[in-house]
């Protein structure tokens, strides 16, 4: 699972480094958070295609996914492009916003589910991620029957075996991320945080078998302020004037950050997790 791709530097780093990483580590399934890929704010269809071509099976997002209105059509048509599930009227049933916050697919004989949620502490007050998580888990473990129209139109069917479930929780608060991580423990295979662009050093297996990290980090120019040009960020901080931020340039400092988790396909439990 790969952390937020930021601007051209992030896209270039992903395209160079992810295919080699997949081959070297024999990785079976990849998620990438792409919500900052278009010059640091939002996404374009071209960005989405490039991320998929680089090796992502599913692209997740967060609060910036709405920045470019023309991208909303991609959310409506691509089941591998997710927005957070807990936006108002956007969980499980026909909603009033674009896209879906979860998807399921088969790959190499394994059932994979990816869930995208967004936090509320220090962010917009959207629907409760805890309640939304419960509804989605009930659905994907066979205790609910309603299917999002986007998935139904694509021939979605419930997996025959208990799926491997991956969660991207796009949130500001470390407390909220850890709390939902423990709430999800034992019910999902991997639970990761995104949004802060700062990779945390707390990767671990939670008591009931879920691999966890508070934040995957960032894919982009590491010699930056969360992927942005440092000089502009310094001006904003020093003068408290909201100068328009620009992404840091592409150069040799481009890196990908995230985690690799090993999962038991029979039980869905995580066996190991390591930062990259």
C-alpha positions in Angstrom: 0.0 0.0 0.0 1.5 3.3 -1.2 1.1 6.7 0.4 -0.2 9.9 -1.2 1.3 10.6 -4.6 2.2 14.3 -4.7 2.5 16.1 -8.1 4.8 15.4 -11.0 7.6 14.3 -8.7 5.4 11.8 -7.1 4.1 10.4 -10.4 7.6 10.1 -11.8 8.9 8.3 -8.7 5.9 5.9 -8.7 6.4 5.1 -12.4 10.1 4.4 -12.0 10.1 2.6 -8.6 6.8 0.8 -8.2 7.1 -1.7 -11.1 10.6 -2.7 -9.9 9.4 -3.0 -6.3 6.5 -5.3 -7.4 8.8 -7.5 -9.3 11.6 -7.6 -6.6 9.2 -8.3 -3.7 6.8 -10.5 -5.7 3.9 -8.3 -4.6 0.4 -9.7 -5.4 -1.8 -6.6 -4.9 -1.2 -2.9 -4.8 -3.2 0.2 -3.6 -2.0 3.7 -4.2 -3.5 6.9 -2.7 -3.6 9.3 -5.7 -5.6 12.3 -4.4 -2.6 14.8 -4.7 -1.2 13.6 -8.0 -2.5 16.5 -10.1 0.0 19.3 -9.1 -0.6 18.5 -5.4 -4.4 18.9 -5.4 -6.9 16.5 -6.8 -6.6 14.1 -9.8 -7.1 13.9 -13.5 -8.1 11.0 -15.6 -4.5 10.9 -17.1 -3.1 10.6 -13.5 -5.4 7.8 -12.7 -4.4 5.9 -15.9 -0.7 6.4 -15.1 -1.1 5.1 -11.6 -2.9 2.0 -12.8 -0.3 1.5 -15.5 2.5 1.7 -12.9 1.0 -1.3 -11.1 -1.8 -0.2 -8.9 -4.8 -2.5 -8.6 -6.9 0.1 -6.8 -6.5 3.9 -6.4 -7.7 5.4 -3.1 -8.2 9.1 -2.3 -9.4 11.6 0.3 -10.7 15.1 0.8 -8.9 16.5 -2.3 -10.5 14.0 -4.7 -13.2 16.6 -5.4 -10.9 19.4 -6.4 -11.3 18.9 -10.2 -14.9 18.6 -11.2 -14.1 17.0 -14.6 -12.6 14.0 -12.6 -15.9 13.2 -11.1 -16.9 11.2 -14.2 -14.0 8.8 -13.5 -15.3 8.2 -10.0 -18.7 7.3 -11.6 -17.2 4.8 -14.1 -14.1 3.2 -12.6 -14.6 0.7 -9.9 -10.9 0.7 -9.1 -11.0 4.5 -8.3 -12.3 5.1 -4.8 -13.4 8.1 -2.8 -14.0 8.0 1.0 -17.1 5.9 1.6 -18.5 8.0 4.5 -19.4 11.1 2.6 -23.1 11.9 3.2 -25.5 9.6 1.5 -22.6 7.8 0.0 -22.5 4.4 1.8 -23.8 1.2 0.2 -27.0 2.7 -1.3 -27.4 5.1 -4.2 -25.9 8.3 -3.0 -25.9 11.9 -4.1 -22.2 12.2 -4.8 -20.0 10.5 -7.4 -18.4 7.2 -7.1 -18.0 4.5 -4.4 -15.8 4.1 -1.3 -15.2 0.3 -1.6 -14.5 -2.3 -4.2 -14.0 -6.0 -4.5 -12.1 -8.0 -7.1 -10.5 -11.4 -7.7 -6.8 -11.6 -8.4 -4.7 -14.8 -8.6 -7.6 -16.8 -7.0 -7.9 -14.5 -4.0 -10.8 -12.2 -3.1 -9.6 -8.7 -2.3 -11.6 -5.9 -0.8 -10.4 -2.3 -0.5 -12.3 0.2 1.7 -11.6 4.0 1.7 -12.7 6.1 4.7 -12.1 9.6 5.8 -11.6 11.0 9.3 -13.5 13.8 11.1 -11.2 15.2 13.7 -9.6 18.4 12.4 -11.4 17.7 9.1 -14.8 18.2 7.6 -17.6 16.7 9.7 -18.8 14.0 7.4 -20.5 10.7 8.3 -19.1 8.6 11.2 -16.3 6.4 9.9 -16.9 3.9 12.6 -20.5 3.3 11.7 -19.7 3.3 8.0 -16.9 0.7 8.6 -19.4 -1.6 10.4 -21.9 -1.4 7.5 -19.1 -2.2 4.9 -17.7 -5.1 6.9 -21.2 -6.5 7.4 -21.7 -6.2 3.6 -18.4 -7.8 2.6 -18.8 -10.7 5.1 -22.2 -11.6 3.7 -24.5 -10.1 6.3 -25.9 -7.3 4.0 -27.3 -7.4 0.5 -27.3 -3.9 -1.1 -24.7 -3.3 -3.8 -23.6 0.1 -5.1 -24.9 0.6 -8.6 -21.4 1.1 -10.0 -20.4 -2.3 -8.8 -23.7 -4.0 -9.8 -23.4 -2.7 -13.3 -19.9 -4.3 -13.5 -21.1 -7.8 -12.6 -20.1 -7.6 -8.9 -20.8 -10.7 -6.8 -20.0 -11.6 -3.3 -16.7 -13.5 -2.9 -17.0 -17.3 -2.2 -14.4 -17.1 0.6 -13.7 -14.6 3.3 -11.9 -11.8 1.5 -8.6 -10.1 2.3 -9.7 -6.6 3.3 -7.5 -3.5 3.1 -8.4 -0.1 4.6 -7.1 3.3 3.7 -8.3 5.7 6.4 -7.6 9.3 5.2 -7.4 11.3 8.4 -5.5 14.1 10.2 -5.7 12.8 13.8 -3.3 10.1 14.9 -5.7 9.4 17.8 -8.6 8.8 15.4 -6.5 6.6 13.2 -5.3 4.4 16.1 -8.8 4.2 17.6 -10.4 3.0 14.3 -7.4 0.7 13.7 -8.1 -1.1 17.0 -11.9 -1.0 16.2 -11.1 -2.8 13.0 -8.5 -5.2 14.5 -9.3 -8.8 13.6 -11.9 -7.8 11.0 -9.6 -6.6 8.3 -6.2 -7.7 7.1 -4.4 -4.3 6.8 -5.4 -0.9 8.2 -3.4 2.1 7.1 -3.6 5.8 7.5 -3.0 8.5 4.9 -3.3 12.3 4.5 -0.4 13.8 6.6 2.3 12.9 4.1 4.6 12.0 7.0 5.4 8.3 7.3 5.1 7.1 10.9 7.4 4.5 12.5 4.6 2.5 14.3 4.0 -0.3 11.9 2.9 -3.5 13.8 0.5 -6.4 14.0 -2.4 -5.5 16.3 -3.5 -8.1 18.9 -6.2 -9.7 16.7 -4.1 -10.0 13.6 -4.5 -6.8 11.6 -1.4 -5.1 10.2 -1.4 -1.4 11.1 0.5 1.9 10.5 -0.7 5.4 11.4 0.4 6.9 8.1 1.9 5.4 4.9 3.8 8.6 4.1 4.2 10.3 0.8 5.3 9.5 -2.8 7.2 12.5 -4.2 10.1 14.8 -3.6 11.3 14.0 0.0 13.3 17.3 0.0 10.1 19.3 0.5 7.4 20.3 2.9 4.9 17.5 2.6 5.7 17.4 -1.1 5.4 21.2 -1.6 8.1 23.8 -2.5 9.8 24.6 0.9 10.3 28.3 0.2 6.6 29.0 -0.4 5.7 27.0 2.7 8.2 29.0 4.8 6.6 32.3 3.5 3.1 31.0 4.5 4.3 30.0 8.0 6.3 33.2 8.7 3.9 35.7 7.3 0.6 33.9 7.8 -0.3 34.9 4.2 -1.9 32.1 2.2 0.4 32.1 -0.8 -0.5 29.5 -3.4 1.6 26.4 -2.8 3.4 24.6 -5.6 4.7 21.1 -5.7 8.4 20.6 -5.2 10.3 19.9 -8.5 11.1 16.4 -9.8 14.7 15.4 -9.1 16.8 12.7 -7.5 14.9 13.1 -4.2 11.8 11.4 -5.5 10.8 8.4 -3.4 7.9 6.1 -2.8 6.7 5.4 0.8 4.3 2.9 2.1 4.2 -0.6 3.5 4.4 -4.2 2.4 2.3 -6.7 4.3 2.3 -10.4 4.2 -1.2 -12.0 4.7 -2.3 -15.5 5.2 -4.9 -16.0 2.4 -6.7 -18.7 4.4 -7.4 -16.7 7.5 -7.0 -13.1 6.3 -4.6 -12.5 9.2 -1.4 -10.4 8.7 1.8 -12.3 9.2 4.2 -9.3 8.8 4.4 -5.6 7.9 7.4 -3.5 6.9 7.8 0.1 5.8 9.2 1.0 2.4 
